[in-house]
Each structure stands twice: as C-alpha cells, then as structure tokens.
Amino acid sequence: MLELSKLEKEYFEVEFQGERLSISSPTLKEMRQIERTKTTDDMLSSAAIVLNKNRQGKTFPIEQIEGSMDYMTVKALLLKYLDWVYDVKNDPN
C-alpha cells in the first residue's frame, strides 16, 4: 500500500535577501496559477507563491518582492522553479 504521508519530499534551494530557503513543490492549484503567468502582476503573485512555500516559515509580501527583485530575476526564479518541478515530476526516483 502506498502511504502518501511517508513519501520523501524534495526541496528547491534558493537564496533570497541573504537567506537560504528550501522551497517545497506547489499544490495543483498553485501550479495552475504559476503556469498561467502572463503579466507582471501575475509574475509577482507567482514569485510570492514560490518564495512563501519555504520550509523555514518566512513570509515575503508582494511589496517586498517587488522592491527587491527586478523583472529578469523574477523571471529566472519562476523558470528555474518550474524546471525543478518538472524534473522532480518526471524522475521516478
């Protein structure tokens, strides 16, 4: 029997504002929102979703993210996170 609570979680490591964060994978609802990112406001919302899924329990309001990350940095964060999610999803081990 598959015990879902015993599956080993993997984390995406990122450094934001001098803090190393371990980011968990998104829920399906969050994944849909991240994948639908089209506008700058969508990008900020998606970056907040990603950064706030950290294991350390830190919270980052959109205003803080907007004030400290430029467009290319937010874009890189989202693309690398999605790459990581897809790699984890496609790796059977």
Order of alpha helices (4+ residues) and beta strands (2+ residues): beta-beta-alpha-alpha-alpha-alpha
